[in-house]
Amino acid sequence: MSGTWQPGWTLTRLGGLAVTETLIDAVDASGDDDADREAVQRERAEMREFIKGLSADDIKSGNWFTKLSAQAMSSYTDKADWQYFQERYEGVPADAIVDQRIKMAARYAALEGGLSAGAYSAAVVATLGSLGGASPATVPAAVATVMVDVAFITRLQLRLAYDISVLYRVPLDLSDPDDMWKLIRVAFTIKSGEVVREGVVKAVPVMMRPLIKRFYSGAVLSAAKGLPFVGKFLLQRNVIKIGIPVVGVPLAVVLNRYTTLLAGRHAQAVFRNEARVVEIAEGLSERSRHPQLMLWVAWLVITANQKIADDEALLMRHLVRLVRDRHQVVDERLARLVDIDPAEVWRQVDAEPGDLSDLVDVADRVATVAGAVTAREKAVISELRDRCRRA
């Protein structure tokens, strides 16, 4: 299905999707209280002011996203730090806080979708399609209607992902292009529909899943394209919300709610996993009596399969950092290494006197960080255990 809305689309065009009162209940379950509605209206007003400062060329080129991301995160990162969440949720485990913030963001997204949906029409889409003929200095009112919705949800999901990274103590330096891209990729689930494959789509009612999968279909984005391309991508993907009725519930309400819920669960899965790996690295570094040799053993286990998983690379990066910071050990020889020679590692192990059980513990934990232990990893660990016993 194309990302551009076409008049005459019906539910049958969306894969025969059937929607019942259950969906309406699910949309309203979080409660449309006045305080939430007022908060959403205030943020919509901010977004209207932001859109007023854009030109038609900004929207057409996707440069609106470059400007929005700077506006959304510049002051927010100063406020939403670990201390802020500690004061607000003192003593509450990170998982519980993350869960509540995801639900709150999904509720705000649904409320905003309801406020935007009433203004959506085929005329809006027609105006959006003819944007290229508009004056570069002006944004048609119909396009502004679409952009307020898209910008609101974009900022909401960007900040939600950042909150989750802070809560799991995964530091992101948004002045670093790599960290900024990581946040964008996580916030908008734009890695080949990864959000659907992760299984978090189970959080969506069964009748909504075909539509959600359509929304994420073809969601591939290249880092080389830059921020303006992200803007084009997000606008195209969100246009599906316009003008398709879902048994009296505007599609913007449904998609805003569930895509924000999925974006939050995706961010939780990514940053919680990274926090898990960091926690393992910290524990191994703290307990190690042989920090330099620990790095060689860890790398030998990681390379046993001749294929390095992302979690293994992440663990090694943090182990090196922690050994440097805590033990003041920097192994330049390991850093320059291309192919590790097991015989060299065994020579180092054999030359080390005393209790080497901490190295076996390192090998065991490293082998499981990316999943089940393989036969090659087991062979390395077995050899290490025998040598440590002899020592």
Order of alpha helices (4+ residues) and beta strands (2+ residues): alpha-alpha-alpha-alpha-alpha-alpha-alpha-alpha-alpha-alpha-alpha-alpha-alpha-beta-beta-alpha-alpha-alpha-alpha-alpha-alpha-alpha
